[in-house]
Amino acid sequence: MAQKVYEAINNFSKKFAKFKAQAEPERIKTTSRDEILQEQINRQEERYEFAVIGSYNVYKSPLVALGKNSNRGKSIDEDEQSLLKAYKLFKAVNDANNTAGDKTTFINKVDIESPITKKDSYIRGGQFIFLQCWLRFEQGVENFIPVLEEDRNGYFHLRFYPEAQVKMSAKDKELIEKVRESFY
């Protein structure tokens, strides 16, 4: 019996020596609160970028993205054409002002009426930035930025300002940059 106990202890010692000789087993890594928060931030940024890309993809080509029979696609396409008409009208007035006006007689402000100025998705819903991107990137209008401005009576008008005069929020600048990186 002593022999069996001796063999069992000897076998256990050999196995223990092999186990100890191996590299130290990996320990389970604990995740810190900062790492969890960073992971949440990363996922939120990925969702935001996905949403921006998806939304602009619709504005870039509404009838392709949503289908030729889509009412929303047709509506966005009409809004884009309306914005382009408004820009051309503004450009014509601006060019006339530059050629016919002078330092004392000039057009001071141009308020443009457009169906865009009556849609909540643009005046309050935050979607106007995608029309701004469309005009900038798809139509090549970078020197003037369309802006929706509310008058004293609560009506909105479309105005165009030189890019240097427009103060965009950090969020809008980030969105424009994401669109530029993703599509152009």
Sequence and secondary structure as in RCSB ss.txt:
>XXXX:A:sequence
MAQKVYEAINNFSKKFAKFKAQAEPERIKTTSRDEILQEQINRQEERYEFAVIGSYNVYKSPLVALGKNSNRGKS
IDEDEQSLLKAYKLFKAVNDANNTAGDKTTFINKVDIESPITKKDSYIRGGQFIFLQCWLRFEQGVENFIPVLEE
DRNGYFHLRFYPEAQVKMSAKDKELIEKVRESFY
>XXXX:A:secstr
 HHHHHHHHHHHHHHHHHHHHS          HHHHHHHHHHHHHHHHHHHHHHHHHHHHSHHHHS TT HHHHH
HHHHHHHHHHHHHHHHHHHHHHHHH  SSS      B  GGGG HHHHTSS HHHHHHIIIIIT   SEEEEEEE
 TTS EEEEEEEGGG    HHHHHHHHHHHHHH 
